[in-house]
Amino acid sequence: MSIKSAVYAAIKDVVATFPVVAPQGTKPPYLRYSGIGDRDESTYDADGMGATSGTIQIDSFALSYADAVRNLAAARAALYASPGVTVGEIVGLPDDYEGDTKLFKVSMQVEAWE
């Protein structure tokens, strides 16, 4: 399973979740995730294969700031609880309000290992 697939599997039940862009007409709240980069590391497990890590940005969109924060916190908890994802560093990104869509956006960058 790829890092993106593992992250999606972990967070998909929080609220509607989409890769890169939500389809036009999607009603909030929703999560959006996108890959920032993947790395093969020269660390080895018993199988002799290197480990793969990836950095994923997760954005939470909602009509209220509180809901955007709550949904992102739920996504974070789901990542930590998922057996398919090993979470490394999580970095909060600047919050935003999108005037054209009237949605609040709260984001984090997650380093994950498969």
Backbone as CSV, one residue per row, in Angstrom:
resi,resn,N_x,N_y,N_z,CA_x,CA_y,CA_z,C_x,C_y,C_z
1,MET,0.856,-1.182,0.000,0.000,0.000,0.000,0.894,1.233,0.000
2,SER,0.549,2.237,-0.786,1.326,3.475,-0.818,1.030,4.326,0.420
3,ILE,1.909,5.278,0.684,1.710,6.197,1.809,0.375,6.923,1.656
4,LYS,0.085,7.422,0.470,-1.161,8.163,0.254,-2.378,7.275,0.500
5,SER,-2.319,6.043,0.040,-3.433,5.105,0.261,-3.608,4.809,1.736
6,ALA,-2.497,4.650,2.455,-2.566,4.366,3.888,-3.134,5.551,4.660
7,VAL,-2.724,6.764,4.286,-3.257,7.964,4.943,-4.750,8.094,4.651
8,TYR,-5.145,7.900,3.399,-6.566,7.964,3.047,-7.367,6.942,3.857
9,ALA,-6.879,5.721,3.933,-7.588,4.677,4.691,-7.747,5.069,6.154
10,ALA,-6.761,5.763,6.696,-6.815,6.164,8.102,-7.805,7.293,8.364
11,ILE,-7.929,8.253,7.436,-8.717,9.467,7.723,-10.074,9.519,7.027
12,LYS,-10.368,8.596,6.164,-11.567,8.682,5.312,-12.887,8.692,6.074
13,ASP,-12.904,8.186,7.293,-14.158,8.138,8.046,-14.385,9.363,8.930
14,VAL,-13.438,10.299,8.952,-13.606,11.513,9.761,-14.721,12.375,9.167
15,VAL,-14.564,12.763,7.935,-15.578,13.454,7.119,-15.241,13.089,5.672
16,ALA,-16.003,13.563,4.716,-15.694,13.292,3.314,-14.242,13.682,3.051
17,THR,-13.521,12.831,2.319,-12.086,13.018,2.120,-11.736,12.835,0.647
18,PHE,-10.925,13.766,0.117,-10.606,13.768,-1.307,-9.117,13.979,-1.529
19,PRO,-8.566,13.368,-2.586,-7.179,13.651,-2.948,-7.073,14.947,-3.756
20,VAL,-6.166,15.786,-3.393,-5.763,17.015,-4.090,-6.857,18.084,-4.151
21,VAL,-8.011,17.775,-4.722,-9.077,18.774,-4.844,-10.432,18.108,-4.611
22,ALA,-11.310,18.803,-3.900,-12.667,18.290,-3.705,-13.476,18.568,-4.971
23,PRO,-14.343,17.644,-5.342,-15.171,17.885,-6.533,-16.019,19.148,-6.378
24,GLN,-16.251,19.820,-7.475,-17.072,21.023,-7.452,-18.439,20.685,-6.864
25,GLY,-18.922,21.540,-5.990,-20.217,21.340,-5.365,-20.168,20.544,-4.073
26,THR,-18.981,20.110,-3.636,-18.857,19.364,-2.384,-19.282,20.250,-1.223
27,LYS,-20.147,19.721,-0.384,-20.611,20.455,0.797,-19.630,20.243,1.941
28,PRO,-19.264,21.305,2.642,-18.373,21.162,3.793,-19.122,20.541,4.977
29,PRO,-18.414,19.934,5.890,-16.963,19.878,6.019,-16.365,18.750,5.187
30,TYR,-15.076,18.902,4.873,-14.356,17.838,4.187,-12.855,17.992,4.418
31,LEU,-12.143,16.898,4.164,-10.689,16.890,4.212,-10.155,16.741,2.802
32,ARG,-8.988,17.318,2.581,-8.287,17.165,1.318,-6.839,16.795,1.658
33,TYR,-6.309,15.820,0.938,-4.914,15.446,1.186,-4.135,15.458,-0.121
34,SER,-2.858,15.784,-0.011,-2.009,15.782,-1.201,-0.586,15.430,-0.796
35,GLY,0.072,14.717,-1.687,1.446,14.321,-1.439,2.397,15.479,-1.685
36,ILE,3.336,15.645,-0.786,4.355,16.672,-0.938,5.647,16.037,-1.430
37,GLY,5.893,14.795,-1.018,7.096,14.101,-1.473,7.226,12.741,-0.820
38,ASP,7.903,11.829,-1.500,8.183,10.485,-0.992,9.689,10.297,-0.944
39,ARG,10.137,9.478,0.009,11.561,9.183,0.133,11.753,7.698,0.411
40,ASP,12.751,7.118,-0.209,13.207,5.787,0.159,14.395,5.970,1.079
41,GLU,14.316,5.380,2.246,15.383,5.515,3.237,16.272,4.279,3.211
42,SER,17.494,4.434,3.617,18.422,3.313,3.609,18.403,2.539,4.919
43,THR,17.281,2.598,5.614,17.116,1.775,6.810,16.518,0.446,6.395
44,TYR,16.811,-0.579,7.136,16.361,-1.914,6.751,15.649,-2.601,7.897
45,ASP,14.642,-3.353,7.527,13.919,-4.192,8.466,14.352,-5.623,8.180
46,ALA,13.780,-6.579,8.828,14.171,-7.978,8.664,14.001,-8.470,7.227
47,ASP,13.175,-7.792,6.430,12.958,-8.252,5.055,14.042,-7.767,4.092
48,GLY,14.953,-6.932,4.568,16.047,-6.470,3.727,15.682,-5.354,2.767
49,MET,14.467,-4.852,2.835,14.041,-3.766,1.949,14.103,-2.449,2.702
50,GLY,14.448,-1.379,2.016,14.469,-0.063,2.637,13.061,0.404,2.974
51,ALA,12.981,1.320,3.915,11.687,1.875,4.314,11.334,3.060,3.415
52,THR,10.052,3.265,3.190,9.579,4.393,2.400,8.792,5.328,3.306
53,SER,9.115,6.609,3.223,8.348,7.607,3.961,7.801,8.617,2.970
54,GLY,6.775,9.291,3.384,6.189,10.317,2.547,5.691,11.462,3.395
55,THR,5.611,12.613,2.791,5.058,13.782,3.460,3.757,14.134,2.768
56,ILE,2.716,14.226,3.576,1.362,14.474,3.088,0.826,15.731,3.762
57,GLN,0.213,16.599,2.996,-0.491,17.735,3.574,-1.958,17.376,3.676
58,ILE,-2.542,17.638,4.831,-3.974,17.407,5.046,-4.607,18.743,5.397
59,ASP,-5.634,19.107,4.639,-6.370,20.351,4.856,-7.777,20.016,5.301
60,SER,-8.255,20.725,6.315,-9.619,20.565,6.806,-10.399,21.831,6.452
61,PHE,-11.510,21.658,5.739,-12.360,22.781,5.335,-13.709,22.687,6.036
62,ALA,-14.184,23.810,6.543,-15.483,23.825,7.218,-16.050,25.243,7.211
63,LEU,-17.341,25.338,7.493,-18.000,26.642,7.555,-17.591,27.430,8.792
64,SER,-17.158,26.740,9.848,-16.691,27.430,11.048,-15.254,27.024,11.344
65,TYR,-14.529,27.941,11.956,-13.147,27.654,12.335,-13.092,26.491,13.325
66,ALA,-14.011,26.484,14.280,-14.034,25.420,15.291,-14.212,24.047,14.653
67,ASP,-15.084,23.938,13.665,-15.293,22.648,12.992,-14.054,22.233,12.196
68,ALA,-13.405,23.191,11.549,-12.184,22.871,10.799,-11.104,22.344,11.743
69,VAL,-10.944,22.981,12.900,-9.964,22.540,13.895,-10.329,21.164,14.425
70,ARG,-11.584,20.962,14.761,-12.048,19.683,15.320,-11.836,18.542,14.318
71,ASN,-12.147,18.758,13.066,-11.992,17.699,12.065,-10.526,17.371,11.797
72,LEU,-9.665,18.383,11.819,-8.244,18.109,11.639,-7.691,17.345,12.843
73,ALA,-8.147,17.693,14.041,-7.727,16.958,15.241,-8.194,15.502,15.167
74,ALA,-9.390,15.283,14.646,-9.896,13.912,14.490,-9.069,13.148,13.456
75,ALA,-8.654,13.816,12.391,-7.801,13.175,11.391,-6.450,12.814,11.999
76,ARG,-5.902,13.691,12.804,-4.627,13.414,13.486,-4.766,12.187,14.384
77,ALA,-5.826,12.142,15.163,-6.059,10.995,16.051,-6.226,9.702,15.247
78,ALA,-6.927,9.786,14.115,-7.131,8.603,13.268,-5.809,8.110,12.688
79,LEU,-4.922,9.027,12.325,-3.603,8.629,11.822,-2.820,7.871,12.890
80,TYR,-2.809,8.405,14.110,-2.077,7.746,15.191,-2.677,6.385,15.537
81,ALA,-3.987,6.245,15.376,-4.661,4.990,15.720,-4.572,3.938,14.622
82,SER,-4.200,4.334,13.430,-4.204,3.421,12.292,-3.020,2.458,12.325
83,PRO,-3.288,1.166,12.179,-2.185,0.209,12.121,-1.420,0.276,10.795
84,GLY,-1.974,0.915,9.781,-1.347,0.977,8.469,-0.403,2.149,8.270
85,VAL,-0.318,3.039,9.268,0.503,4.242,9.143,1.358,4.400,10.394
86,THR,2.637,4.640,10.194,3.506,5.040,11.296,3.762,6.529,11.108
87,VAL,3.320,7.304,12.086,3.394,8.760,11.979,4.729,9.243,12.526
88,GLY,5.387,10.079,11.744,6.609,10.746,12.196,6.244,12.134,12.687
89,GLU,6.884,13.124,12.136,6.653,14.504,12.548,5.355,15.049,11.948
90,ILE,4.621,15.806,12.756,3.447,16.543,12.276,3.710,18.025,12.518
91,VAL,3.536,18.815,11.479,3.760,20.256,11.560,2.468,20.964,11.194
92,GLY,2.011,21.841,12.072,0.847,22.657,11.759,1.221,23.721,10.744
93,LEU,0.334,23.994,9.816,0.542,25.006,8.789,-0.380,26.190,9.063
94,PRO,-0.128,27.342,8.451,-0.964,28.516,8.719,-2.451,28.267,8.411
95,ASP,-3.297,28.749,9.298,-4.744,28.677,9.084,-5.142,29.729,8.057
96,ASP,-6.311,29.529,7.456,-6.730,30.441,6.397,-8.244,30.523,6.364
97,TYR,-8.729,31.595,5.791,-10.153,31.749,5.476,-10.226,32.102,4.007
98,GLU,-10.992,31.313,3.266,-11.121,31.544,1.831,-12.396,32.341,1.575
99,GLY,-12.220,33.601,1.275,-13.359,34.494,1.096,-14.284,34.099,-0.031
100,ASP,-13.738,33.545,-1.108,-14.584,33.188,-2.249,-15.487,31.991,-1.940
101,THR,-14.990,31.040,-1.145,-15.819,29.871,-0.786,-16.466,30.025,0.581
102,LYS,-16.014,31.008,1.356,-16.483,31.254,2.722,-16.188,30.062,3.641
103,LEU,-15.045,29.420,3.402,-14.643,28.266,4.200,-13.363,28.566,4.978
104,PHE,-13.329,28.052,6.209,-12.115,28.087,7.003,-11.275,26.871,6.629
105,LYS,-9.953,27.061,6.624,-9.045,25.961,6.313,-7.985,25.876,7.399
106,VAL,-7.829,24.669,7.944,-6.801,24.383,8.939,-6.006,23.202,8.382
107,SER,-4.673,23.297,8.416,-3.839,22.321,7.728,-2.709,21.797,8.582
108,MET,-2.235,20.604,8.214,-1.037,20.043,8.829,-0.254,19.277,7.783
109,GLN,1.021,19.184,8.021,1.916,18.409,7.181,2.358,17.199,7.992
110,VAL,2.195,16.013,7.437,2.439,14.772,8.172,3.529,13.968,7.474
111,GLU,4.527,13.562,8.236,5.492,12.600,7.723,5.005,11.232,8.165
112,ALA,4.855,10.335,7.217,4.334,8.996,7.505,5.237,7.944,6.895
113,TRP,5.269,6.780,7.521,6.074,5.646,7.070,5.162,4.480,6.799
114,GLU,5.513,3.695,5.764,4.758,2.474,5.536,5.604,1.274,5.919
